[in-house]
Amino acid sequence: MDTNQESVGYILMKEIIISNQKEFDALPARFEEYTKIIIKNTTSRLVVHLARGNSSVVAWGNSSVVARENSSVEARENSSVVAWENSSVEAWENVVVRVFSAYLKKVILYGFAVAIVSATITVNIEKKSEYCHIHQITKDLGWFERNAVEKTPVITLYKKVSKDFKTQENKKNETLWLVGSTVNHPAWNPTNGECGEGKFHACSRPYFCDEFRNEKGDRYIAVSIKLEDLYEWKNNPDYPHKIGFRACEVLYECDKFGKKIRD
């Protein structure tokens, strides 16, 4: 993490250069002096969850960034941004913005920037240049592309459980999800629809699980699932962030953004 100062008019502005998720997550929630957070030279996709007080975020070079919740990202050069929830994106030069939510606050395109958006999503995209472009995709991208999840042999996903680490409490399908345990479905049959019996369910991000349960004392957990134990419903499913699975290892309790909660 590099820090320096630059003068903007009569204002001295602090700059912090970061290149990975660990450095970004270590930043304070608010800065005492106005600070520009510059994302540069990343080797993997970096997630910007929330806007930090008295600061702005800029992605440079070939950086890959995911903008979520109420965050705001200004993308420049050849960087790539995936936009979710209430985020705002300003795209310059040759930036590509992939839009995955109809609730975006703002997408503004400059220069030769391109916005890629599903035809099923209606979002206001402002073009500031005759050379920028909006590309609509009509086909279903599939669960992994839609949720910006890399297809690897083992994948970390999320569930929401009770305060006692249970789902389907006091019902015939009650399941215990203790940290460190391995959970296997006793009657694996995922082909009978997105909901109902025959599979477990997980989400690409913890807060997407809020759609399926919201009881007092509920917890979020991270689970490790083998690729071959996953089952996705294709052709524009009703619940685009949910996926079925057969078995998993329960890794840890986390907050709604996936950050591990320490014991």
Backbone as CSV, one residue per row, in Angstrom:
resi,resn,N_x,N_y,N_z,CA_x,CA_y,CA_z,C_x,C_y,C_z
1,MET,0.850,-1.178,0.000,0.000,0.000,0.000,0.888,1.231,0.000
2,ASP,0.750,2.086,-1.020,1.563,3.293,-1.138,0.711,4.515,-0.856
3,THR,1.310,5.500,-0.191,0.601,6.737,0.152,1.421,7.933,-0.275
4,ASN,0.763,8.925,-0.897,1.430,10.193,-1.211,0.407,11.313,-1.216
5,GLN,0.863,12.513,-1.519,-0.005,13.681,-1.509,0.055,14.359,-2.868
6,GLU,-1.065,14.907,-3.341,-1.040,15.731,-4.541,-1.862,16.978,-4.300
7,SER,-1.475,18.063,-4.935,-2.157,19.341,-4.755,-3.211,19.511,-5.826
8,VAL,-4.454,19.757,-5.451,-5.544,20.025,-6.375,-6.045,21.430,-6.083
9,GLY,-5.631,22.401,-6.920,-5.937,23.790,-6.620,-5.231,24.171,-5.335
10,TYR,-5.998,24.585,-4.335,-5.425,24.925,-3.043,-5.655,23.814,-2.020
11,ILE,-6.184,22.664,-2.490,-6.493,21.567,-1.578,-5.420,20.495,-1.690
12,LEU,-4.904,20.071,-0.573,-3.929,18.994,-0.554,-4.678,17.682,-0.391
13,MET,-4.618,16.840,-1.418,-5.371,15.595,-1.405,-4.432,14.413,-1.231
14,LYS,-4.801,13.530,-0.366,-4.013,12.331,-0.106,-4.380,11.241,-1.096
15,GLU,-3.386,10.485,-1.565,-3.614,9.351,-2.441,-3.095,8.074,-1.795
16,ILE,-3.873,7.004,-1.900,-3.435,5.687,-1.440,-3.538,4.734,-2.617
17,ILE,-2.456,4.055,-2.944,-2.438,3.095,-4.039,-2.469,1.684,-3.461
18,ILE,-3.465,0.909,-3.876,-3.588,-0.470,-3.394,-3.674,-1.415,-4.596
19,SER,-3.373,-2.691,-4.369,-3.376,-3.641,-5.479,-4.080,-4.953,-5.157
20,ASN,-4.621,-5.089,-3.943,-5.290,-6.351,-3.614,-6.400,-6.132,-2.589
21,GLN,-7.218,-7.168,-2.395,-8.374,-7.073,-1.516,-7.970,-6.836,-0.062
22,LYS,-6.901,-7.463,0.386,-6.468,-7.318,1.772,-6.124,-5.876,2.091
23,GLU,-5.434,-5.205,1.184,-5.076,-3.804,1.402,-6.319,-2.925,1.421
24,PHE,-7.282,-3.215,0.520,-8.504,-2.399,0.488,-9.330,-2.579,1.753
25,ASP,-9.479,-3.822,2.211,-10.285,-4.094,3.403,-9.670,-3.502,4.666
26,ALA,-8.346,-3.242,4.649,-7.663,-2.686,5.814,-7.842,-1.174,5.931
27,LEU,-8.427,-0.534,4.907,-8.623,0.915,4.944,-9.697,1.287,5.966
28,PRO,-9.597,2.473,6.563,-10.602,2.892,7.543,-11.944,3.176,6.885
29,ALA,-13.008,3.195,7.688,-14.345,3.468,7.173,-14.491,4.916,6.732
30,ARG,-13.674,5.794,7.306,-13.719,7.215,6.950,-12.328,7.818,7.123
31,PHE,-11.979,8.753,6.234,-10.690,9.428,6.295,-10.852,10.837,6.860
32,GLU,-9.853,11.282,7.620,-9.878,12.629,8.197,-9.704,13.693,7.120
33,GLU,-8.841,13.433,6.129,-8.653,14.334,5.001,-9.120,13.639,3.728
34,TYR,-9.553,14.435,2.751,-10.070,13.838,1.528,-8.994,12.971,0.873
35,THR,-9.354,11.732,0.541,-8.394,10.745,0.058,-8.884,10.085,-1.211
36,LYS,-7.999,9.984,-2.190,-8.304,9.240,-3.408,-7.676,7.854,-3.287
37,ILE,-8.522,6.825,-3.344,-8.061,5.438,-3.277,-7.868,4.949,-4.706
38,ILE,-6.648,4.662,-5.078,-6.330,4.251,-6.445,-6.060,2.749,-6.471
39,ILE,-6.854,2.025,-7.260,-6.670,0.588,-7.434,-5.826,0.386,-8.685
40,LYS,-4.685,-0.252,-8.529,-3.733,-0.333,-9.632,-2.956,-1.643,-9.556
41,ASN,-2.632,-2.192,-10.717,-1.788,-3.391,-10.805,-2.368,-4.583,-10.041
42,THR,-3.670,-4.800,-10.154,-4.277,-5.947,-9.477,-3.981,-7.241,-10.230
43,THR,-3.882,-8.329,-9.498,-3.691,-9.646,-10.114,-4.951,-10.495,-10.009
44,SER,-5.948,-10.024,-9.255,-7.234,-10.704,-9.146,-8.310,-9.647,-8.956
45,ARG,-9.557,-10.039,-9.133,-10.671,-9.099,-9.024,-10.820,-8.598,-7.596
46,LEU,-10.983,-7.288,-7.440,-11.101,-6.659,-6.131,-12.531,-6.161,-5.953
47,VAL,-13.116,-6.393,-4.779,-14.506,-6.028,-4.516,-14.575,-4.768,-3.656
48,VAL,-15.287,-3.747,-4.148,-15.539,-2.519,-3.394,-16.955,-2.615,-2.852
49,HIS,-17.076,-2.880,-1.551,-18.400,-3.116,-0.964,-19.172,-1.828,-0.713
50,LEU,-18.535,-0.888,-0.032,-19.220,0.319,0.411,-18.353,1.548,0.188
51,ALA,-19.009,2.689,0.043,-18.275,3.939,-0.058,-17.662,4.282,1.295
52,ARG,-16.395,4.673,1.302,-15.719,5.108,2.522,-15.802,6.622,2.628
53,GLY,-16.065,7.117,3.821,-16.277,8.530,4.019,-15.084,9.385,3.620
54,ASN,-15.350,10.518,2.958,-14.341,11.506,2.590,-13.288,10.922,1.646
55,SER,-13.734,10.082,0.695,-12.791,9.466,-0.232,-13.485,9.151,-1.554
56,SER,-12.686,8.842,-2.553,-13.190,8.360,-3.836,-12.322,7.195,-4.277
57,VAL,-12.876,6.330,-5.119,-12.156,5.146,-5.586,-11.969,5.249,-7.098
58,VAL,-10.734,5.056,-7.546,-10.418,5.097,-8.976,-9.672,3.830,-9.348
59,ALA,-10.115,3.153,-10.417,-9.429,1.958,-10.918,-8.626,2.332,-12.156
60,TRP,-7.341,1.980,-12.161,-6.450,2.315,-13.275,-5.876,1.061,-13.910
61,GLY,-5.265,1.259,-15.082,-4.531,0.186,-15.742,-5.435,-0.956,-16.143
62,ASN,-5.003,-2.163,-15.878,-5.765,-3.352,-16.232,-6.505,-3.929,-15.031
63,SER,-6.791,-3.095,-14.043,-7.426,-3.566,-12.818,-8.846,-4.072,-13.078
64,SER,-9.244,-5.056,-12.278,-10.593,-5.614,-12.344,-11.273,-5.385,-11.003
65,VAL,-12.430,-4.723,-11.025,-13.105,-4.287,-9.800,-14.580,-4.659,-9.848
66,VAL,-15.123,-5.089,-8.708,-16.557,-5.300,-8.547,-17.099,-4.208,-7.640
67,ALA,-18.060,-3.428,-8.117,-18.678,-2.359,-7.327,-20.001,-2.851,-6.760
68,ARG,-20.151,-2.809,-5.440,-21.346,-3.337,-4.789,-21.945,-2.333,-3.808
69,GLU,-23.174,-2.654,-3.359,-23.886,-1.832,-2.377,-23.904,-0.370,-2.807
70,ASN,-23.480,0.557,-1.937,-23.542,1.985,-2.243,-22.197,2.557,-2.661
71,SER,-21.319,1.718,-3.165,-19.985,2.174,-3.537,-20.015,2.964,-4.840
72,SER,-18.952,3.737,-5.053,-18.802,4.530,-6.266,-17.392,4.329,-6.793
73,VAL,-17.266,3.958,-8.066,-15.958,3.686,-8.663,-15.816,4.470,-9.959
74,GLU,-14.687,5.131,-10.118,-14.339,5.785,-11.384,-13.288,4.915,-12.059
75,ALA,-13.595,4.404,-13.239,-12.706,3.463,-13.922,-12.021,4.149,-15.104
76,ARG,-10.710,3.915,-15.235,-9.946,4.559,-16.311,-9.056,3.549,-17.020
77,GLU,-8.535,3.972,-18.180,-7.659,3.162,-19.022,-8.351,1.863,-19.419
78,ASN,-7.726,0.713,-19.184,-8.284,-0.564,-19.626,-8.889,-1.374,-18.486
79,SER,-9.254,-0.720,-17.398,-9.808,-1.433,-16.254,-11.205,-1.971,-16.571
80,SER,-11.642,-2.923,-15.748,-12.933,-3.581,-15.935,-13.724,-3.507,-14.638
81,VAL,-15.007,-3.154,-14.737,-15.859,-3.019,-13.550,-17.109,-3.878,-13.721
82,VAL,-17.452,-4.627,-12.673,-18.723,-5.343,-12.606,-19.602,-4.596,-11.605
83,ALA,-20.756,-4.116,-12.053,-21.584,-3.229,-11.222,-22.807,-3.960,-10.677
84,TRP,-23.012,-3.874,-9.344,-24.126,-4.519,-8.655,-24.841,-3.498,-7.769
85,GLU,-26.040,-3.879,-7.313,-26.827,-3.163,-6.315,-26.908,-1.663,-6.606
86,ASN,-26.627,-0.817,-5.591,-26.800,0.627,-5.719,-25.509,1.357,-6.055
87,SER,-24.555,0.661,-6.646,-23.270,1.282,-6.943,-23.384,2.292,-8.086
88,SER,-22.369,3.172,-8.174,-22.272,4.148,-9.248,-20.940,3.960,-9.956
89,VAL,-20.940,4.064,-11.277,-19.717,3.865,-12.052,-19.575,4.964,-13.092
90,GLU,-18.396,5.559,-13.151,-18.021,6.438,-14.248,-16.910,5.746,-15.024
91,ALA,-17.125,5.511,-16.312,-16.169,4.757,-17.123,-15.527,5.667,-18.167
92,TRP,-14.194,5.661,-18.222,-13.425,6.492,-19.140,-12.569,5.611,-20.052
93,GLU,-12.040,6.236,-21.111,-11.139,5.571,-22.050,-11.719,4.264,-22.584
94,ASN,-11.014,3.137,-22.380,-11.432,1.851,-22.941,-12.051,0.924,-21.909
95,VAL,-12.618,1.490,-20.875,-13.175,0.704,-19.778,-14.407,-0.094,-20.229
96,VAL,-14.543,-1.297,-19.662,-15.731,-2.123,-19.870,-16.476,-2.244,-18.546
97,VAL,-17.770,-1.923,-18.550,-18.621,-2.045,-17.365,-19.667,-3.116,-17.633
98,ARG,-19.703,-4.144,-16.777,-20.724,-5.181,-16.880,-21.783,-4.926,-15.815
99,VAL,-23.027,-4.692,-16.246,-24.107,-4.293,-15.349,-24.933,-5.516,-14.973
100,PHE,-25.067,-5.759,-13.650,-25.802,-6.930,-13.167,-26.986,-6.553,-12.273
101,SER,-27.369,-5.296,-12.239,-28.462,-4.882,-11.366,-29.227,-3.727,-11.989
102,ALA,-30.551,-3.746,-11.811,-31.385,-2.645,-12.286,-31.464,-1.513,-11.264
103,TYR,-30.790,-1.679,-10.123,-30.866,-0.683,-9.056,-29.641,0.216,-8.990
104,LEU,-28.823,0.199,-10.026,-27.637,1.050,-10.030,-28.031,2.523,-9.939
105,LYS,-27.250,3.266,-9.162,-27.511,4.695,-9.055,-27.164,5.429,-10.347
106,LYS,-26.015,5.047,-10.931,-25.545,5.822,-12.071,-24.482,5.049,-12.833
107,VAL,-24.595,5.053,-14.166,-23.523,4.583,-15.037,-23.317,5.654,-16.103
108,ILE,-22.121,6.213,-16.157,-21.796,7.249,-17.140,-20.615,6.771,-17.980
109,LEU,-20.761,6.827,-19.283,-19.727,6.371,-20.198,-19.068,7.559,-20.894
110,TYR,-17.738,7.542,-20.924,-16.958,8.548,-21.631,-16.046,7.851,-22.636
111,GLY,-15.520,8.615,-23.584,-14.520,8.088,-24.505,-15.025,6.885,-25.286
112,PHE,-14.273,5.774,-25.227,-14.621,4.543,-25.935,-15.151,3.480,-24.975
113,ALA,-15.639,3.891,-23.821,-16.129,2.953,-22.808,-17.331,2.164,-23.329
114,VAL,-17.470,0.937,-22.812,-18.559,0.045,-23.224,-19.297,-0.452,-21.980
115,ALA,-20.617,-0.429,-22.012,-21.446,-1.029,-20.962,-22.103,-2.280,-21.524
116,ILE,-21.955,-3.396,-20.817,-22.576,-4.656,-21.225,-23.700,-4.949,-20.237
117,VAL,-24.912,-5.087,-20.725,-26.068,-5.229,-19.842,-27.041,-6.242,-20.438
118,SER,-27.642,-7.047,-19.569,-28.643,-8.000,-20.013,-29.888,-7.264,-20.500
119,ALA,-30.512,-7.795,-21.532,-31.729,-7.183,-22.075,-32.879,-7.236,-21.076
120,THR,-32.769,-8.081,-20.050,-33.824,-8.184,-19.044,-33.696,-7.119,-17.959
121,ILE,-32.601,-6.338,-17.990,-32.361,-5.293,-16.986,-32.598,-3.920,-17.591
122,THR,-33.373,-3.099,-16.903,-33.599,-1.720,-17.328,-32.839,-0.800,-16.389
123,VAL,-31.844,-0.086,-16.911,-31.021,0.799,-16.095,-30.655,2.020,-16.920
124,ASN,-30.550,3.164,-16.266,-30.220,4.412,-16.943,-28.710,4.515,-17.141
125,ILE,-28.261,4.454,-18.396,-26.849,4.582,-18.731,-26.679,5.840,-19.587
126,GLU,-25.872,6.763,-19.106,-25.682,8.035,-19.790,-24.418,8.003,-20.651
127,LYS,-24.547,8.349,-21.916,-23.419,8.355,-22.847,-22.931,9.795,-23.045
128,LYS,-21.650,10.021,-22.717,-21.055,11.345,-22.834,-20.195,11.489,-24.094
129,SER,-20.140,10.442,-24.887,-19.327,10.471,-26.094,-20.043,9.711,-27.194
130,GLU,-19.876,10.155,-28.432,-20.484,9.454,-29.557,-19.811,8.117,-29.822
131,TYR,-18.642,7.894,-29.226,-17.882,6.678,-29.479,-18.132,5.582,-28.433
132,CYS,-18.747,5.924,-27.317,-19.040,4.887,-26.321,-20.222,4.038,-26.790
133,HIS,-20.406,2.877,-26.148,-21.362,1.910,-26.688,-22.050,1.142,-25.565
134,ILE,-23.331,0.841,-25.757,-24.089,-0.012,-24.843,-24.423,-1.293,-25.584
135,HIS,-23.965,-2.407,-25.040,-24.181,-3.707,-25.677,-25.143,-4.527,-24.831
136,GLN,-26.272,-4.903,-25.420,-27.257,-5.696,-24.701,-27.113,-7.178,-25.031
137,ILE,-27.103,-7.988,-23.983,-27.017,-9.436,-24.132,-28.405,-10.032,-23.918
138,THR,-28.876,-10.802,-24.880,-30.225,-11.350,-24.785,-30.260,-12.753,-24.193
139,LYS,-29.159,-13.492,-24.273,-29.169,-14.858,-23.765,-28.821,-14.888,-22.273
140,ASP,-29.238,-15.963,-21.614,-28.895,-16.155,-20.202,-27.404,-16.471,-20.087
141,LEU,-26.698,-15.760,-19.233,-25.258,-15.932,-19.108,-24.866,-17.151,-18.283
142,GLY,-25.800,-17.703,-17.537,-25.470,-18.795,-16.635,-25.111,-18.263,-15.258
143,TRP,-25.211,-19.102,-14.256,-25.062,-18.664,-12.866,-23.682,-18.077,-12.580
144,PHE,-22.623,-18.689,-13.062,-21.269,-18.242,-12.733,-20.975,-16.872,-13.321
145,GLU,-21.275,-16.671,-14.596,-21.038,-15.381,-15.223,-21.964,-14.316,-14.639
146,ARG,-23.214,-14.690,-14.404,-24.193,-13.746,-13.865,-23.788,-13.243,-12.482
147,ASN,-23.162,-14.109,-11.686,-22.794,-13.753,-10.318,-21.316,-13.403,-10.149
148,ALA,-20.588,-13.333,-11.266,-19.161,-12.983,-11.245,-18.383,-13.904,-10.306
149,VAL,-18.674,-15.201,-10.386,-17.992,-16.217,-9.592,-17.103,-17.044,-10.518
150,GLU,-15.837,-17.162,-10.166,-14.908,-17.923,-10.983,-15.184,-19.426,-10.838
151,LYS,-15.151,-20.124,-11.952,-15.435,-21.559,-11.963,-14.158,-22.317,-11.631
152,THR,-13.983,-22.661,-10.376,-12.799,-23.377,-9.904,-13.222,-24.724,-9.322
153,PRO,-12.288,-25.656,-9.093,-12.659,-26.981,-8.570,-13.392,-26.923,-7.239
154,VAL,-13.054,-25.960,-6.386,-13.731,-25.787,-5.100,-14.121,-24.319,-4.975
155,ILE,-15.354,-24.049,-4.575,-15.888,-22.687,-4.555,-16.447,-22.367,-3.178
156,THR,-16.188,-21.161,-2.691,-16.756,-20.695,-1.424,-18.034,-19.914,-1.696
157,LEU,-19.142,-20.402,-1.118,-20.434,-19.735,-1.245,-20.997,-19.502,0.157
158,TYR,-22.265,-19.071,0.235,-22.780,-18.598,1.517,-24.210,-19.070,1.771
159,LYS,-24.518,-19.233,3.078,-25.854,-19.566,3.527,-26.222,-18.682,4.714
160,LYS,-27.516,-18.596,4.963,-27.995,-17.917,6.171,-28.683,-18.972,7.029
161,VAL,-28.303,-19.025,8.302,-28.794,-20.061,9.204,-29.312,-19.416,10.486
162,SER,-29.906,-20.232,11.335,-30.449,-19.723,12.593,-29.325,-19.412,13.582
163,LYS,-29.677,-18.850,14.710,-28.688,-18.560,15.755,-28.028,-19.839,16.258
164,ASP,-28.704,-20.993,16.053,-28.162,-22.294,16.437,-27.535,-23.026,15.249
165,PHE,-27.277,-22.299,14.156,-26.670,-22.851,12.945,-27.537,-23.941,12.301
166,LYS,-28.844,-23.685,12.261,-29.773,-24.640,11.658,-30.565,-23.990,10.534
167,THR,-31.059,-24.826,9.620,-32.077,-24.427,8.654,-33.234,-25.415,8.752
168,GLN,-34.409,-24.966,8.281,-35.620,-25.790,8.350,-35.860,-26.301,9.776
169,GLU,-35.694,-25.389,10.744,-35.812,-25.767,12.153,-37.183,-26.371,12.461
170,ASN,-37.145,-27.442,13.261,-38.346,-28.130,13.734,-39.198,-28.706,12.601
171,LYS,-38.551,-28.973,11.450,-39.230,-29.610,10.330,-38.478,-30.891,9.978
172,LYS,-39.063,-31.693,9.097,-38.441,-32.989,8.782,-37.085,-32.836,8.098
173,ASN,-36.863,-31.697,7.442,-35.589,-31.476,6.755,-34.637,-30.577,7.542
174,GLU,-34.829,-30.496,8.855,-33.931,-29.690,9.693,-32.478,-30.138,9.479
175,THR,-31.589,-29.165,9.306,-30.180,-29.458,9.044,-29.302,-28.588,9.933
176,LEU,-28.258,-29.172,10.488,-27.318,-28.476,11.356,-26.059,-28.136,10.558
177,TRP,-25.621,-26.865,10.653,-24.491,-26.357,9.871,-23.388,-25.852,10.804
178,LEU,-22.823,-26.714,11.624,-21.778,-26.307,12.557,-20.471,-26.039,11.822
179,VAL,-19.777,-24.998,12.257,-18.489,-24.655,11.656,-17.527,-25.838,11.812
180,GLY,-16.869,-26.225,10.724,-15.949,-27.350,10.737,-16.566,-28.675,10.337
181,SER,-17.888,-28.718,10.224,-18.555,-29.974,9.876,-18.697,-30.133,8.362
182,THR,-18.923,-31.367,7.942,-19.235,-31.676,6.548,-20.699,-32.091,6.488
183,VAL,-21.447,-31.473,5.570,-22.888,-31.722,5.480,-23.201,-32.328,4.112
184,ASN,-23.897,-33.461,4.109,-24.287,-34.145,2.869,-25.801,-34.250,2.795
185,HIS,-26.350,-34.019,1.605,-27.797,-34.142,1.458,-28.186,-35.622,1.393
186,PRO,-29.172,-36.046,2.180,-29.529,-37.471,2.241,-30.368,-37.946,1.056
187,ALA,-30.932,-37.014,0.283,-31.822,-37.424,-0.822,-31.626,-36.480,-2.007
188,TRP,-30.421,-36.476,-2.537,-30.023,-35.543,-3.595,-30.856,-35.741,-4.870
189,ASN,-31.627,-34.687,-5.239,-32.453,-34.718,-6.453,-32.756,-33.273,-6.843
190,PRO,-31.797,-32.583,-7.505,-31.942,-31.152,-7.754,-32.810,-30.782,-8.944
191,THR,-33.276,-31.747,-9.709,-33.959,-31.440,-10.969,-35.439,-31.106,-10.820
192,ASN,-35.944,-31.084,-9.584,-37.383,-30.837,-9.402,-37.709,-29.372,-9.142
193,GLY,-36.843,-28.458,-9.606,-37.140,-27.035,-9.478,-36.209,-26.312,-8.526
194,GLU,-36.262,-24.965,-8.579,-35.355,-24.144,-7.775,-35.623,-24.259,-6.284
195,CYS,-36.868,-24.431,-5.907,-37.233,-24.491,-4.489,-37.613,-25.918,-4.104
196,GLY,-37.805,-26.125,-2.827,-38.282,-27.419,-2.373,-37.178,-28.387,-2.006
197,GLU,-37.542,-29.651,-1.869,-36.646,-30.681,-1.374,-35.678,-31.172,-2.450
198,GLY,-34.723,-31.996,-2.010,-33.812,-32.651,-2.938,-32.459,-31.995,-3.101
199,LYS,-32.231,-30.876,-2.429,-30.943,-30.182,-2.533,-30.820,-29.141,-1.431
200,PHE,-29.585,-28.750,-1.177,-29.332,-27.578,-0.352,-29.225,-26.369,-1.273
201,HIS,-29.298,-25.181,-0.690,-29.188,-23.953,-1.475,-28.106,-23.053,-0.901
202,ALA,-27.388,-22.379,-1.788,-26.391,-21.392,-1.382,-26.511,-20.179,-2.296
203,CYS,-25.886,-19.074,-1.871,-25.907,-17.842,-2.654,-24.485,-17.368,-2.938
204,SER,-24.346,-16.567,-3.983,-23.026,-16.069,-4.368,-22.488,-15.048,-3.377
205,ARG,-23.356,-14.332,-2.684,-22.965,-13.367,-1.661,-23.886,-13.548,-0.455
206,PRO,-23.385,-13.340,0.771,-24.225,-13.585,1.951,-25.534,-12.800,1.958
207,TYR,-25.484,-11.524,1.559,-26.688,-10.695,1.672,-27.794,-11.123,0.703
208,PHE,-27.468,-11.880,-0.336,-28.520,-12.399,-1.203,-29.379,-13.430,-0.469
209,CYS,-28.825,-14.021,0.582,-29.575,-15.006,1.367,-30.707,-14.363,2.162
210,ASP,-30.671,-13.036,2.324,-31.730,-12.343,3.063,-33.094,-12.538,2.405
211,GLU,-33.089,-12.840,1.104,-34.338,-13.040,0.385,-35.068,-14.294,0.859
212,PHE,-34.323,-15.215,1.454,-34.897,-16.526,1.769,-35.161,-16.760,3.252
213,ARG,-34.496,-15.999,4.127,-34.831,-16.067,5.547,-34.341,-14.802,6.229
214,ASN,-35.079,-14.376,7.257,-34.726,-13.159,7.985,-35.320,-13.224,9.381
215,GLU,-34.761,-14.104,10.200,-35.242,-14.289,11.562,-34.277,-13.638,12.559
216,LYS,-34.774,-13.261,13.693,-33.945,-12.645,14.729,-32.828,-13.608,15.147
217,GLY,-31.605,-13.106,15.168,-30.467,-13.918,15.575,-29.829,-14.718,14.450
218,ASP,-30.358,-14.611,13.231,-29.792,-15.357,12.100,-28.310,-15.035,11.899
219,ARG,-27.587,-16.011,11.350,-26.155,-15.870,11.083,-25.891,-16.165,9.603
220,TYR,-24.760,-15.663,9.109,-24.277,-16.014,7.773,-23.087,-16.960,7.933
221,ILE,-23.016,-17.954,7.065,-21.869,-18.854,7.086,-21.294,-18.990,5.673
222,ALA,-19.980,-19.252,5.608,-19.308,-19.552,4.345,-19.140,-21.059,4.244
223,VAL,-19.421,-21.608,3.069,-19.315,-23.048,2.865,-18.441,-23.331,1.642
224,SER,-17.666,-24.392,1.712,-16.795,-24.806,0.620,-17.449,-25.969,-0.126
225,ILE,-17.639,-25.793,-1.452,-18.376,-26.780,-2.238,-17.558,-27.169,-3.468
226,LYS,-17.490,-28.467,-3.742,-16.815,-28.933,-4.950,-17.679,-28.602,-6.171
227,LEU,-17.018,-28.265,-7.257,-17.728,-27.870,-8.470,-18.720,-28.939,-8.913
228,GLU,-18.325,-30.210,-8.806,-19.202,-31.287,-9.267,-20.417,-31.483,-8.364
229,ASP,-20.417,-30.856,-7.185,-21.558,-30.965,-6.271,-22.544,-29.809,-6.410
230,LEU,-22.326,-28.933,-7.401,-23.219,-27.804,-7.629,-24.229,-28.115,-8.732
231,TYR,-25.394,-27.469,-8.647,-26.408,-27.615,-9.691,-27.046,-26.258,-9.936
232,GLU,-26.918,-25.743,-11.165,-27.514,-24.446,-11.491,-28.750,-24.614,-12.350
233,TRP,-29.738,-23.745,-12.118,-30.942,-23.715,-12.934,-30.746,-22.655,-14.007
234,LYS,-30.899,-23.066,-15.263,-30.581,-22.190,-16.393,-31.840,-21.578,-16.997
235,ASN,-31.631,-20.784,-18.054,-32.725,-20.128,-18.783,-33.502,-19.152,-17.904
236,ASN,-32.761,-18.136,-17.400,-33.359,-17.040,-16.624,-34.189,-17.530,-15.438
237,PRO,-33.546,-18.120,-14.448,-34.267,-18.646,-13.280,-34.900,-17.529,-12.450
238,ASP,-35.838,-17.904,-11.614,-36.531,-16.925,-10.776,-35.620,-16.349,-9.698
239,TYR,-34.630,-17.129,-9.263,-33.713,-16.683,-8.208,-32.281,-16.715,-8.754
240,PRO,-31.846,-15.660,-9.429,-30.587,-15.679,-10.191,-29.325,-15.783,-9.353
241,HIS,-29.417,-15.536,-8.033,-28.217,-15.584,-7.192,-28.105,-16.887,-6.400
242,LYS,-29.099,-17.757,-6.543,-29.137,-19.004,-5.783,-28.681,-20.174,-6.644
243,ILE,-27.991,-21.134,-6.011,-27.553,-22.338,-6.708,-27.738,-23.529,-5.771
244,GLY,-28.019,-24.701,-6.338,-28.198,-25.902,-5.532,-26.879,-26.622,-5.316
245,PHE,-26.776,-27.373,-4.219,-25.573,-28.174,-3.993,-25.894,-29.420,-3.174
246,ARG,-25.011,-30.427,-3.315,-25.210,-31.724,-2.674,-24.516,-31.839,-1.326
247,ALA,-23.283,-31.323,-1.235,-22.500,-31.475,-0.004,-21.549,-30.298,0.133
248,CYS,-21.100,-30.047,1.374,-20.189,-28.935,1.606,-19.431,-29.131,2.917
249,GLU,-18.383,-28.334,3.075,-17.704,-28.180,4.359,-18.027,-26.777,4.867
250,VAL,-18.469,-26.676,6.107,-18.782,-25.372,6.685,-17.473,-24.729,7.163
251,LEU,-17.122,-23.586,6.592,-15.815,-22.982,6.839,-15.791,-22.074,8.063
252,TYR,-16.695,-21.087,8.096,-16.672,-20.100,9.180,-17.938,-19.254,9.153
253,GLU,-18.198,-18.567,10.259,-19.263,-17.574,10.293,-18.722,-16.277,9.725
254,CYS,-19.558,-15.536,9.008,-19.113,-14.294,8.387,-20.188,-13.222,8.514
255,ASP,-19.832,-11.998,8.113,-20.831,-10.923,8.093,-21.531,-10.942,6.732
256,LYS,-22.404,-9.990,6.496,-23.226,-9.995,5.282,-22.411,-9.756,4.010
257,PHE,-21.155,-9.345,4.168,-20.290,-9.119,3.005,-19.283,-10.255,2.820
258,GLY,-19.361,-11.294,3.659,-18.474,-12.438,3.524,-17.200,-12.366,4.341
259,LYS,-17.024,-11.304,5.133,-15.835,-11.181,5.970,-15.941,-12.089,7.184
260,LYS,-14.908,-12.872,7.430,-14.918,-13.837,8.527,-15.074,-13.154,9.870
261,ILE,-15.954,-13.691,10.714,-16.138,-13.191,12.079,-15.236,-14.001,12.992
262,ARG,-14.364,-13.312,13.658,-13.407,-14.000,14.538,-14.084,-14.512,15.795
263,ASP,-13.597,-15.616,16.323,-14.156,-16.193,17.546,-13.852,-15.288,18.742
